[in-house]
Amino acid sequence: MANEIQTIHGDGAETVYAIVRHMDGKWYDAAHTAWDTFVVADWADYDIALAEVSAGDYNVALQGTFPAVAAGFYWLDFYVRAGATAAQTDWRIESILYYWDGTSLPPAETATWDVTTRTLSADTNINYPTSDENATAIWAKDARTLTADTNIDYPSSDSIADAVLKTDVSDVQDTAGEHSLTTMVLAATESSMSGSAWTIRKTTGDTFTTKTVTSDTDAKPIVGVT
């Protein structure tokens, strides 16, 4: 096994290394080829050297050997080494979750599940379906169809209208807005005038709202409707 770790770095003059972390929180000690509980003093033991494929000053291809560990998901952290040895103060470029299958190291999102052997493997030719295609496939499984639920008692338009007309204004007057049918009902049944002030009250006698009325002594009243 060799060169399973591959990445691109934008400055060929910098030294880049990688650190492997287990999903259980352990760090891979490359110097002693073992999993360790993280200790700051051991940072230099964790680094895995990445060599340039070909020397350059700008974007360069880097590669390194992934450790011989069990198949599974692992974090790879990439750092730029500032001094002679790796240190906790080094700048971290990025962290990527990978799936190691024993021979290759694809990013975790490209790993596929084998339902027969119950193992994960890399699939570099994944053609991800769209959300519509997924929905269509799920719905078409086992020829699913929609049927009406005859046990649902849907209210009729008449019953809805009856319920609205029968609702007492006292049930809604505390939350109803001024420009609502509640105002019309209370104005007709629970209001009084004093001068130009028209006070519309709740059924409890409390003020619901007030309006200013303008009168005209010359106005002719309506005396009938036919």
Secondary structure, 3 states (H helix, E strand, C coil): CCCCEEEEECCCCCEEEEEEEECCCCEEECCCCEEECCCHHHHHHHCEECEECCCCCCCEEEEECCCCCCCEEEEEEEEEECCCCCCCCCEEEEEEEEEECCCCCCEHHHEEEECCCCEEEECCCCCCCCHHHHHHHHHHHHHCCCCCCCCCCCCCHHHHHHHHHHCCHHHCCCCCCCCCHHHHHHHHHCEEEECCEEEEECCCCCEEEEEECCCCCCCCCCCCCC
